[in-house]
């Protein structure tokens, strides 16, 4: 009888630690996406104002970076803020 009670407590602790670990990962993923969007904007603008002969791959890469930096930024901000809000809501009081 006592053994099942300890298993229940351990499983609750494991689920709580796992939930906190997932929230940390979501927060880090969101920050990484924000940083990646800044890099994408930099690459896109840098190739937009540059002059010279560049390969077609570099030109297409910069076009894709320039087009996708806003959606990546929005996604990163949403993931970061949602992980922060979930952490605030579910924090022990």
C-alpha positions in Angstrom: 0.0 0.0 0.0 2.8 2.5 0.9 4.7 1.6 -2.2 1.9 2.8 -4.5 1.7 6.1 -2.6 5.4 6.7 -3.2 5.1 5.9 -6.8 2.2 8.4 -7.1 4.2 11.1 -5.5 7.2 10.4 -7.7 5.1 10.4 -10.8 3.7 13.8 -9.8 7.2 15.2 -9.2 8.4 13.8 -12.5 5.5 15.3 -14.4 6.1 18.7 -12.7 9.8 18.6 -13.6 9.0 17.5 -17.1 6.5 20.4 -17.6 9.1 22.9 -16.4 11.7 21.4 -18.7 9.3 21.7 -21.7 8.6 25.4 -20.8 12.3 26.1 -20.6 12.8 24.5 -24.0 9.9 26.5 -25.5 11.4 29.7 -24.1 14.8 28.9 -25.5 13.3 28.0 -28.9 11.4 31.3 -29.0 14.5 33.3 -28.2 16.5 31.4 -30.8 13.8 32.1 -33.4 14.0 35.8 -32.5 17.8 35.8 -32.9 17.5 33.9 -36.2 15.0 36.5 -37.6 17.5 39.3 -36.8 20.2 37.4 -38.7 17.8 36.7 -41.6 17.0 40.4 -41.8 20.7 41.3 -41.7 21.5 38.8 -44.5 18.5 40.0 -46.6 19.2 43.7 -46.3 22.9 43.1 -46.8 22.4 41.4 -50.1 19.7 43.9 -51.1 22.1 46.8 -51.0 25.2 45.0 -52.2 26.6 45.3 -55.7 28.6 42.7 -57.6 28.4 39.3 -59.1 26.9 36.8 -56.7 25.9 33.2 -57.4 22.2 32.5 -57.9 22.1 30.4 -54.8 23.3 33.4 -52.6 20.7 35.7 -54.3 17.8 33.2 -53.7 19.0 32.6 -50.2 18.9 36.3 -49.4 15.5 36.7 -51.0 14.1 33.9 -48.9 15.7 35.4 -45.8 14.2 38.8 -46.5 10.7 37.4 -47.1 10.6 35.0 -44.1 12.2 37.2 -41.4 8.9 38.7 -40.2 7.0 35.3 -39.9 10.0 33.9 -38.0 10.1 36.9 -35.7 6.3 36.7 -35.0 6.6 33.0 -34.3 9.5 33.5 -31.9 7.7 36.2 -30.0 4.5 34.1 -29.7 6.4 31.1 -28.5 8.5 33.1 -26.0 5.5 35.0 -24.6 3.3 31.9 -24.4 5.9 30.0 -22.5 6.3 32.9 -20.1 2.5 33.2 -19.6 2.1 29.5 -19.0 4.9 29.5 -16.5 3.2 32.4 -14.6 -0.2 30.8 -14.7 1.0 27.4 -13.5 3.6 28.6 -10.9 2.9 27.4 -7.4 1.4 30.1 -5.3 
